[in-house]
Amino acid sequence: MRHLRAQVVGCGAYLPERVVSNEELSHRLDTSDEWIRQRTGICERRIAADDEHTSHLGLQAARAALEAAGFGAGDIDLIIVATSTPDQTFPATATRIQAELGMTRGAAFDVQAVCSGFVYALAVADNFIRAGQSRNVLVIGAETFSRILDWEDRSTCVLFGDGAGALVLAAAEGNGKAEERGVLSTHIYSDGRHNEALYVDGGPGSTRTVGHLRMEGREVFRHAVVRMSQAIDAALDAGGVTPGDIDWLVPHQANIRIIEAMAKRLNLPMDRVVVTVDRHANTSAASIPLALCEASGDGRIQAGDLIMIEAMGGGFTWGSALVRW
């Protein structure tokens, strides 16, 4: 029996020009480069310019992904943007990008699952392709988290940055085997009981304000290791593969300690783990596509490699995906 599968045919990324180092932050916060590095692995982050919106970042990443795929906007029939920092309450940031690209057919919408957003968006895109409802899908993770940070709270503002990454997925026929290129499986979960551990203290339906990010770091860390391990196991089981089959772990880039724990879970050496948190910080839904694009662009990730993707975010939300590049 022939099956439709979503193959990655293009990848693009965009980072704002402004680099903010730990040293710069230490001049206005009670912190230091050493304190931030030891606890998070972060050395610097990118911050969007005042006139740069989430859609602007996503648009640049989308254009790069389309160019890499050899596609035009007219080839795309669905755009999904994963973001927690949209340009406006509505319409969707995806429709802003759709208009700028000149795409006039199909559909465009946003997915909001915070740091798990890209895994959620990838799952939605994969299922649209498997169902035969879309042929070519542009999946974007884009964030301007600097806009929702309390820059006087050293426990949170040092952790995040801005950026965008995008993948072009194209439908291809296959036989459903794990050896074939494409998205093998996706797995998404949530548990809304943990709202107070990681949230933004505002919103149009409650405070009528944007609000700031609030987090209980130890609680998030504890849940992240357990939840993402479960998601990894689900992906391994669904793909009929073992940890030894994984070529690359591309995790959400939140904290180097969590990343190291996930690598240990898979018994992977750190040189088989894509790490960008040191230079990008946590870019939420953008972190995974940014990491994928960097590692594929510099030649680390090669065609045919088996990639494990995993993430966890506020909600709590979490998930995983297994992809044959």
C-alpha positions as CSV (number, residue, x, y, z in Angstrom):
1,M,0.0,0.0,0.0
2,R,1.3,3.5,-0.9
3,H,1.3,6.2,1.8
4,L,1.6,9.9,1.6
5,R,4.5,11.3,3.6
6,A,5.6,14.8,4.4
7,Q,9.2,15.3,3.3
8,V,11.4,18.3,4.3
9,V,12.5,19.9,1.1
10,G,13.6,23.4,2.3
11,C,14.8,25.1,5.4
12,G,15.3,28.8,6.3
13,A,16.2,30.9,9.3
14,Y,16.4,34.5,10.4
15,L,17.9,36.2,13.4
16,P,17.7,39.9,14.2
17,E,20.9,41.8,13.9
18,R,21.2,43.0,17.5
19,V,23.2,40.8,19.7
20,V,22.8,41.2,23.5
21,S,25.5,39.5,25.6
22,N,25.4,38.4,29.2
23,E,27.9,41.1,30.0
24,E,25.6,43.8,28.6
25,L,22.7,42.5,30.8
26,S,25.0,42.5,33.9
27,H,25.3,46.3,33.6
28,R,21.6,46.7,34.4
29,L,20.7,43.6,36.3
30,D,22.0,41.9,39.4
31,T,23.6,39.1,37.4
32,S,26.8,38.1,35.7
33,D,28.0,36.3,32.7
34,E,29.2,33.4,34.9
35,W,25.9,33.1,36.7
36,I,23.9,32.9,33.5
37,R,26.3,30.5,31.7
38,Q,26.5,28.1,34.7
39,R,22.7,27.8,35.1
40,T,21.6,27.9,31.5
41,G,24.5,27.6,29.0
42,I,23.4,30.9,27.4
43,C,26.1,33.4,26.4
44,E,24.1,35.8,24.2
45,R,20.8,36.3,22.5
46,R,19.3,38.2,19.5
47,I,16.7,41.0,20.1
48,A,14.4,42.3,17.4
49,A,14.6,46.0,16.4
50,D,11.8,48.3,17.4
51,D,10.4,48.2,13.9
52,E,10.7,44.4,13.6
53,H,7.5,42.4,14.3
54,T,7.1,38.6,14.6
55,S,5.7,38.5,11.0
56,H,8.9,40.3,9.7
57,L,11.1,37.6,11.2
58,G,8.9,34.8,10.0
59,L,8.7,36.3,6.5
60,Q,12.5,36.3,6.2
61,A,12.8,32.7,7.3
62,A,9.9,31.7,5.0
63,R,11.6,33.3,2.0
64,A,14.9,31.5,2.8
65,A,13.1,28.2,3.1
66,L,11.2,28.7,-0.2
67,E,14.4,29.5,-2.0
68,A,16.1,26.5,-0.6
69,A,13.2,24.3,-1.7
70,G,13.1,25.9,-5.2
71,F,9.5,26.8,-4.6
72,G,7.5,30.0,-5.2
73,A,4.6,31.3,-3.0
74,G,2.2,29.9,-5.6
75,D,3.4,26.4,-4.9
76,I,2.3,26.6,-1.2
77,D,-1.2,25.7,-0.2
78,L,-0.9,26.0,3.6
79,I,1.0,28.2,6.0
80,I,1.2,27.4,9.7
81,V,2.9,29.8,12.1
82,A,3.8,28.6,15.6
83,T,4.0,31.7,17.8
84,S,3.1,33.0,21.2
85,T,4.0,36.6,20.3
86,P,1.7,37.4,17.3
87,D,1.8,40.8,15.7
88,Q,-1.8,41.4,16.7
89,T,-4.5,39.6,18.7
90,F,-6.0,39.0,15.3
91,P,-5.7,38.3,12.4
92,A,-3.2,35.5,12.5
93,T,0.4,36.3,11.9
94,A,0.4,33.6,9.3
95,T,-2.0,35.7,7.2
96,R,0.4,38.6,7.4
97,I,3.2,36.4,6.0
98,Q,0.8,35.0,3.4
99,A,0.1,38.4,2.1
100,E,3.7,39.5,2.0
101,L,4.7,36.3,0.1
102,G,1.9,36.9,-2.4
103,M,0.2,33.6,-1.7
104,T,-3.4,33.9,-2.8
105,R,-4.7,30.3,-2.5
106,G,-5.1,27.8,0.3
107,A,-5.1,28.8,4.0
108,A,-2.9,30.3,6.7
109,F,-3.3,30.2,10.5
110,D,-1.4,30.3,13.7
111,V,-0.7,27.6,16.3
112,Q,-0.1,28.5,20.0
113,A,1.6,26.0,22.2
114,V,4.5,28.2,23.4
115,C,7.9,26.4,23.3
116,S,6.2,23.2,21.9
117,G,4.6,25.3,19.2
118,F,6.8,24.1,16.3
119,V,6.3,20.4,17.2
120,Y,2.5,21.1,17.3
121,A,2.7,23.0,13.9
122,L,4.7,20.2,12.4
123,A,2.1,17.6,13.6
124,V,-0.7,19.6,12.0
125,A,1.2,20.0,8.7
126,D,2.1,16.3,8.6
127,N,-1.5,15.3,9.2
128,F,-2.8,17.7,6.5
129,I,-0.4,16.1,4.0
130,R,-1.1,12.5,5.1
131,A,-4.9,13.2,4.7
132,G,-4.3,14.5,1.2
133,Q,-5.6,18.0,2.0
134,S,-2.4,19.8,1.3
135,R,0.6,19.1,-1.0
136,N,3.1,21.8,0.0
137,V,3.1,23.3,3.5
138,L,5.2,26.1,4.9
139,V,5.7,25.6,8.7
140,I,7.2,28.6,10.6
141,G,8.3,29.1,14.2
142,A,8.6,32.9,14.9
143,E,8.9,34.8,18.1
144,T,9.7,38.2,19.6
145,F,9.7,37.1,23.2
146,S,11.7,40.2,24.1
147,R,8.3,42.0,23.9
148,I,6.7,40.0,26.8
149,L,9.7,39.9,29.2
150,D,10.0,41.8,32.5
151,W,13.4,43.3,32.0
152,E,13.8,43.8,35.7
153,D,13.3,40.1,36.5
154,R,16.7,38.5,36.1
155,S,15.3,35.0,36.6
156,T,13.4,35.2,33.2
157,C,14.7,38.0,31.0
158,V,18.1,36.5,30.6
159,L,16.7,33.3,29.2
160,F,15.0,34.3,26.0
161,G,15.7,35.7,22.6
162,D,14.0,36.5,19.2
163,G,14.2,34.7,15.9
164,A,12.4,32.6,13.3
165,G,12.9,29.4,11.4
166,A,10.9,27.7,8.7
167,L,10.6,24.3,6.9
168,V,8.9,23.6,3.6
169,L,7.2,20.2,3.6
170,A,6.1,18.5,0.4
171,A,3.9,15.4,-0.1
172,A,5.6,12.3,-1.4
173,E,4.5,8.8,-1.9
174,G,6.1,6.0,0.1
175,N,5.5,2.6,1.6
176,G,5.4,3.7,5.2
177,K,8.9,2.3,6.1
178,A,11.2,4.1,8.6
179,E,14.0,4.1,6.0
180,E,12.1,6.5,3.8
181,R,12.7,10.3,4.0
182,G,10.0,12.3,5.7
183,V,8.2,12.8,8.9
184,L,7.8,9.4,10.4
185,S,5.6,10.3,13.4
186,T,4.6,13.2,15.6
187,H,3.4,13.1,19.2
188,I,1.8,16.0,21.1
189,Y,0.5,16.3,24.7
190,S,-0.7,18.8,27.2
191,D,-1.6,19.1,30.9
192,G,-3.4,22.3,31.8
193,R,-3.1,21.8,35.5
194,H,0.3,23.5,35.5
195,N,-0.6,26.9,34.2
196,E,1.0,28.8,37.1
197,A,4.4,27.2,36.5
198,L,5.0,29.1,33.2
199,Y,2.6,31.7,31.9
200,V,2.1,35.3,30.9
201,D,0.2,37.4,33.4
202,G,-2.0,39.2,30.9
203,G,-4.2,38.9,27.9
204,P,-7.1,40.6,26.1
205,G,-9.7,38.4,27.7
206,S,-8.5,38.8,31.2
207,T,-6.4,41.9,32.0
208,R,-6.8,43.6,28.6
209,T,-3.0,43.9,28.6
210,V,-0.2,42.0,27.0
211,G,1.4,41.0,30.3
212,H,4.9,39.6,31.2
213,L,6.3,36.1,31.3
214,R,6.4,34.5,34.7
215,M,8.0,31.2,35.5
216,E,8.8,28.8,38.3
217,G,12.1,27.5,37.0
218,R,12.6,24.5,39.2
219,E,9.1,23.2,38.6
220,V,9.5,23.6,34.8
221,F,12.8,21.8,34.8
222,R,11.5,18.9,36.8
223,H,8.5,18.3,34.5
224,A,10.6,18.9,31.3
225,V,12.9,16.0,31.9
226,V,10.1,13.6,32.7
227,R,7.6,14.7,30.0
228,M,10.1,14.9,27.2
229,S,11.5,11.5,28.0
230,Q,7.9,10.1,27.6
231,A,7.6,11.9,24.3
232,I,10.9,10.5,23.1
233,D,9.8,7.0,24.0
234,A,6.6,7.4,22.1
235,A,8.4,8.4,19.0
236,L,10.9,5.6,19.2
237,D,8.1,3.1,19.7
238,A,6.0,4.5,16.8
239,G,9.0,4.4,14.4
240,G,10.1,1.0,15.5
241,V,13.6,2.3,16.1
242,T,16.1,2.3,19.0
243,P,18.1,5.2,20.5
244,G,21.1,3.7,18.7
245,D,19.4,4.5,15.4
246,I,19.2,8.2,16.1
247,D,21.7,10.3,14.2
248,W,20.8,13.7,15.7
249,L,18.9,15.0,18.6
250,V,17.5,18.4,17.9
251,P,15.8,19.6,21.1
252,H,14.0,22.7,22.1
253,Q,16.8,25.1,23.2
254,A,15.7,26.2,26.7
255,N,18.6,25.2,29.0
256,I,21.8,23.3,28.5
257,R,21.1,21.1,31.5
258,I,17.8,19.9,30.1
259,I,19.4,19.3,26.7
260,E,22.2,17.2,28.4
261,A,19.6,15.2,30.3
262,M,17.8,14.3,27.0
263,A,21.0,13.3,25.3
264,K,21.8,11.0,28.3
265,R,18.3,9.6,28.0
266,L,19.1,8.6,24.4
267,N,22.7,7.6,25.2
268,L,23.9,10.1,22.6
269,P,27.2,12.0,22.9
270,M,26.8,15.7,22.9
271,D,28.5,16.0,19.5
272,R,25.4,14.3,18.1
273,V,23.1,16.9,19.7
274,V,22.4,20.2,18.0
275,V,23.0,23.1,20.5
276,T,22.2,26.7,19.7
277,V,21.0,27.9,23.2
278,D,24.5,29.4,23.9
279,R,24.0,31.9,21.0
280,H,20.3,32.1,20.5
281,A,19.0,31.6,24.1
282,N,15.4,30.3,24.3
283,T,13.5,31.5,21.1
284,S,10.4,29.4,22.1
285,A,8.7,28.1,18.9
286,A,11.5,29.2,16.7
287,S,14.3,27.3,18.5
288,I,13.9,23.9,16.8
289,P,13.7,25.2,13.2
290,L,16.6,27.5,13.8
291,A,18.7,24.6,15.1
292,L,17.6,22.4,12.2
293,C,18.6,25.0,9.7
294,E,21.9,25.7,11.3
295,A,22.9,22.0,11.4
296,S,21.7,21.2,7.9
297,G,23.3,24.4,6.5
298,D,26.7,23.6,7.9
299,G,26.6,20.0,6.8
300,R,26.2,18.2,10.1
301,I,22.7,16.9,9.2
302,Q,22.8,15.0,6.0
303,A,20.1,13.5,3.8
304,G,18.9,10.2,5.2
305,D,19.8,11.1,8.8
306,L,17.3,10.1,11.5
307,I,16.4,13.2,13.6
308,M,14.7,13.2,17.0
309,I,12.9,16.4,17.8
310,E,11.4,17.2,21.2
311,A,10.1,20.2,23.2
312,M,8.1,21.3,26.2
313,G,6.4,24.6,26.9
314,G,3.9,26.5,29.0
315,G,0.6,24.9,29.5
316,F,2.2,22.5,30.0
317,T,2.6,21.3,26.4
318,W,5.1,18.9,25.1
319,G,5.8,16.7,22.2
320,S,8.2,14.9,19.9
321,A,8.7,14.1,16.2
322,L,10.8,11.6,14.4
323,V,12.1,12.8,10.9
324,R,14.2,11.1,8.3
325,W,15.9,14.1,6.7
